[in-house]
Amino acid sequence: MIKKLINQFLALLGLQLLYRTPRHLRGGRLKNLYVQVGKFNVAMPSTSLLPDIFKANPGYSSELGRLVAVTARKYADLRVIDVGANVGDTVAIVKSVSDVPVLCIEGDEQCFRLLETNTKQFRGISIHKLFLGEKTESIRAGFEKQGWNTTIIPSRNDSPTMLSLKSLDDFLPTLGDLHSYRVLKIDTEGFDCRIIRGGLNYVRQVRPVIAFEYNRDNMRRIGENGIETLSTLRDIGYDVILFYDGQGRLILSTTLSNAPLINDLHEYANGKNGAIYHYDLCVFHHDDEDIALAFQEAERRRLIFAG
């Protein structure tokens, strides 16, 4: 109690005690930490925020698992695409509720090594080391938060690093029939909308449920508008959309046709200026209205019971 009161006072001065400093800022030798994610233990680098996040909120991002479970009730042959698979934490979330095949895509070298290790405990996993973008190309880019939450910052001429990107539409045909890939999850620190646009042929054809991060702070840094991609999804038949805060708590559900509300939400969560830093979104094609309504109702009940 005394430490809490001291920290509350110090917080007014912009200070914290060391024991409350996030793990990734404490320095020290890099090591792997084993973290409980759903029903599984997942190795994570000590530089990552994730160990502290899951300790504080064991249900972090658990809506993805529930989304996969409700979708699997309709599609018995369901497969999941996990873009920005990181170290395999989202695979563990999915596998904790549904033993469905998952295709993992991760471009960061350190994350990919841990992804290989962590996914050995699961069956039906395929992993691919690459970065995705709006189109297949090579760009100059800088990197931030490598090894745990890689953020790509495209640069016109001041970065010596050339990065190869591939579009989802160029990559997926190598896998054969795509129709069982009915859930597309993307978490790529600002590149999410670009990746969706790079996979529009697949999206139009398969009409997957799409779960992705909507991080305007990162999107602004790479010149990404974001809301235009939401409009594109609306125009190709996507309808119900659920907004979550960054901790996985449902904010509200609406439809993409409700343009004034969508615009208000877009303008509000614009990074550090909003109490909600970013959204996690789930969008459903009107062909899956039954899944959308079932998931929507279950998430609302869960919010009520959680208090």
N, C-alpha and C positions, 0 to 999 in steps of 0.2 A: 504494500500500500504506500509506504514512504517513497519507494523508487518511482511508483506511478505518479505521485504528487510532484516529486522533483522533476520528472520528465515533462509533466504538463506545464510546469513553470518554465523549464528550459526551452520547451517548444515555442513559447512566446518570444524567445530570444533567437530562435532558429538553431537551437542546440539539442543534442541528444546524448545520453549515456552510451558507452560503448556497447553494452549488451543489447541495446535496441538498434544499433547500426546494422543495416542490411548486410548479409553475409558476403555478398559480392564486392562490398566496399571495404572489408576489413583487412584485405591483403593476406599475406601468408602464402605458403606453398600450395600450388594447385593440386587438388585431389578429388577423387570421386566420392560422392555421398550417396547412400542408398535411402531412397525416399518411398514411403508407402503411397501408391497411386491406385485408387480403387482397391482391387484384391491383390495387387502385385507390388513387388519391390522393383524400383527403377533406379539405375545408376545415373547420377547427374553431376556435372562439374561444380566444384565449390565456388566458381565464379558466377554461377547462375542465380537468378532471383528465385527460381522455382522451388528449391528446398524450403525457403522461408514462406513462400506463398502457400504451398501444400500443408505446411505445419500450421499456419494460421487458419487455413480454409481447406480442409480435406475434400470438400465437394467442389473445389475449383474446376471449372470447365466441364462439370459432370453432365450438363445439358446435352453435350454431344453424344454421350452414351445412351441417354434416354431417347434422343432423336433417332439414333441408329436402331434401337430396339423397336420403336413404334413403326419405323419404315420396314423393318424385317418381317413384321407381321403381315404386311401386304405383299412383299416380294421375297419369296422363299430362297431365291438364288442371289440375294443381295451381296454386293461387294462395295467396299468403301475406298475412295481415293483420299489420301492424307497428304496434302501439299504443305510443306513446311513441317515435316514430321518431327523435327527437333531430335530429341534423344529417345523418343518412343513413348512419351507420357500420354499422348492422345490415343495411341494404340492400346495402352493399358486401360484407359478409360473406356474405350469401346469394348475391349475383350472382357472387362469386368461384368458386362451385362449381355453381350451377344458375341458368340464365337463365330464371327463372320470373317471372310478373307479381307485383308487390308493391303492396299498398294501404297507404299510409302515413298515420298519424294523429298529429298533433303540434299542441299548443295554444300553446306558447311562441313569441312573436313572433320573437325573434332566432334561435332554433333553426329555426323554420319558413323564414326567409329563406335560411339556409344549406342547409336541406333542399332547397329549390327549386333552388338553384345546383348542389348536389352530385349530384342525381338526373338532371340533364340529360345525364349521360354514359351513362345506362342507358335501355333500352327497357322498355315494359310497366309503367311506374310511374304510379300516381295518388296525389295527395297531398291531404289534407284538414286544414284548420286548425280544430281543436276539442279541447276537453277532455272526456273520458268519465268517467262515474261510475256508481253503482248504479242511478240513475234520472235521468230528464230533469227538471232543476230548476235554480233559481238559489240559490246559497249565499253567505254571507259567508265570505271566506277571505283569509289572508295567503299570501305566497310567500317561498320561500327558494331560493337558487341559481338565480335566473332567468338565462336566456341560455345555460345549459349543462346543468343537471340539475334543472329546475324541480320543486320540492317544494311541494305544496299543503297548507296547514294550515287546515282548516275552523275557523271561529270563530263563536260564537253571536251576539256583539254588539259585540266590540271591534275589528272591522275594517271600514273604510269601503268596501272593495272587494267588489263583487258579481260572482260568477263563474257563468257559465252552463255547466252540464254536460248531456251527453246520454248516454243509455244506449246500449250497443252494439245492443240489440234495436230501439231506435227509429231508429238510424242505418243499419244494414245493409240493411233492406228497400229503401232508395232505390237500391241497387246492382243490383237484379234477382235472378237466380238465385244462391244462396249456396253451392251444393253443391261448387263447386270450391275454396272457401276452406277447405282442409283443414289449414292450419297457422295457429295464432293465437299470436303473440308479444306479450307485454305487459311493459313495463318503465316503471313510473310512480311510483316512489318511495313505495310504501305503498298506492297505490290499486288495485293489481293484483287483489286478491281482490274488491273492490267492482265492478270492471269486469267480472270473470267473472260475478258474480251479476247484473249488468245485462245480460248477454248469454246467459242460461241458455236462452232459447228457441232461439237460434242453436246453442248448444252441444248441446242435446238433439237438434236436427234434423240437424245436420251431423256432430257428434262429431269435431271437429278435434283434432289433436295440439296440446296447449297448452304453451307454454314461457313461464314468467313468473318474475319476481323475488319472493322471499319475504323481505322486509326487516322484521323484527319491530321494529326500532328506530323506523322510520318508521310502521309500523302502530300501534304503541303510542300514538304522538302523535296519531293521528286516531281512536283508539278502535276499531281494527280487530282482531278476534280472529284471523282467518286460518285456524286449524285447522278451524273450522266449514265453511269453503268447501271444504277438502279432503274433509271428510266428505260434503258435498253432491255433489261430483264422484264419489266412491265410490258413492253411492246411485243415481246415474244411469248407472252402468256403466263408469266409469273405474277402471283397475286398476294397471298398472305405472307406477311413478314413479321417476325418476332425480334424485338430489340432486347438485348441483355446488357447489363453493365459488365465491366471487366472482371468481376468476381463470379460471374455466372448467375446473377440474380435477374429474373425477368423484370423488365421495366414496363413494357406494354406490347400489345399485338395490334396490328392494323393491316391495311392493304396498300400495295404500291400505287393504287389509283387515288389514294388519299394524298394528293400532291402537297397541299398546304402543311399537313402534319409532317410528312416526310421531310419537307424543307426546313421546318422548325427544328426537328430533331437533328438534321444535318448541321444546321447552324449552331446548335447548342453545344454539342460535344466536339469542340474544336481544339482539343488538347488541353493545355495547362490552364486555359481560361474558364473551363467548365468543371463543375464538381464531379461529373462523369467524364473521365479522360478519353475513353473510346468505347465503342459498342462492339459486341459480337452479335452478328445477325444470322437468322435462319430464314430462308425464303423458299417458297413452295410454288411449283407450277400448278395451274388450275386443274390439271389432270389428277393431281394428288391432293385435291381439296379435302378428301376424307382423312388423309394422314395429317394434314395441317390442322383440321378441326379437332381431331383426337389429341394431337400433341398440345395444341393450344389449351384445351380444357384441362388436360393433365397437369400442365405447367402452372395454370392458374390455381388449381386445387393445391398443388404443392406449395405455392407461395402463401396461400391462406393458412395451411397447416403449419408452415414454418414460423408464422407469426411475424 
